[in-house]
Amino acid sequence: MRIWAIANQKGGVGKTTTTLSLGRGLAARGHKVLLIDLDPHSSLTRAFGVPLEPVPQGVQELFATPPHEIASLSRASDIPGLDYLCAQASLATLERRSANQPGLGLALQQAFARHGDRHDYILLDCAPTLGLLMINALAAADRLIIPTQAEPLALHGLEGMVRTGEMVERSRKRALPISVLPTLFDRRTRAGNETLKQMQDRHGARVWEDAIPVDTRISHAAGLTQPMQGDDYPGRGHAAYRRALEWILGEDGRALEQEAA
């Protein structure tokens, strides 16, 4: 089982779209995939059409005493091989609980250990906040994927997220490879092209050499939760995410080879 955390401390960079696109791409390859919504705003959960009321069971129950099992909380989507786990607004209260409840920082890691190999991939859609949920995700992850808007202001969020990933890597004493995925790229603008070059110059091989373009066909995440039809929703954005998945899988394979060496 491989665990990918999709995270950025800046909002509006396409984290949920990236989680859904990579998840459905993995499912199309025949993998069993679980998407976990770690954002109290629940964008991923809403994309699957889960209503606000009644409040669904989900991630909050993984932090309960005793914790629930992932298998009892996950839901099957309409896409074969793709399951998901809901977020709740109450996740925002976990920070306060952590002061009086030691061990919450490793709750996800422990839940995944109990879950075993029921899924080939688990993708964690993180909130744009450096807190207990993001630290949980990074502590458990085998790879950090950072979607980053190709615009100047997004570079600050990227730098902060890279530093956070490196800090967690040192703390847990286990490699946390980083993949930077440029998103919302408009090649017609000078700012977009210059920002993409700055990302590549600053972070080198960590940055995908291509970019996810601005594409209205992937701007509504709910469309990505529907079953595949024909060529899996043709369009520039979807085609780019398929290429991005190929790149990430290649990077992941090389990381596994290095671990085994």
Sequence and secondary structure as in RCSB ss.txt:
>XXXX:A:sequence
MRIWAIANQKGGVGKTTTTLSLGRGLAARGHKVLLIDLDPHSSLTRAFGVPLEPVPQGVQELFATPPHEIASLSR
ASDIPGLDYLCAQASLATLERRSANQPGLGLALQQAFARHGDRHDYILLDCAPTLGLLMINALAAADRLIIPTQA
EPLALHGLEGMVRTGEMVERSRKRALPISVLPTLFDRRTRAGNETLKQMQDRHGARVWEDAIPVDTRISHAAGLT
QPMQGDDYPGRGHAAYRRALEWILGEDGRALEQEAA
>XXXX:A:secstr
 EEEEE  SSSSS HHHHHHHHHHHHHHTT  EEEEEE TT HHHHHTT  SSS   SGGGGGSSS   HHHH E
E SSTTEEEE   GGGGGHHHHHTTSTTGGGHHHHHHHHHTTS SEEEEEE SS SHHHHHHHHH SEEEEEEES
STTHHHHHHHHHHHHHHHHHHHTS   EEEEEESB TTSHHHHHHHHHHHHHHGGGB SS  B  GGGSSGGGGG
S   TTTS SHHHHHHHHHHHHHHHHHHHHHHHHH 
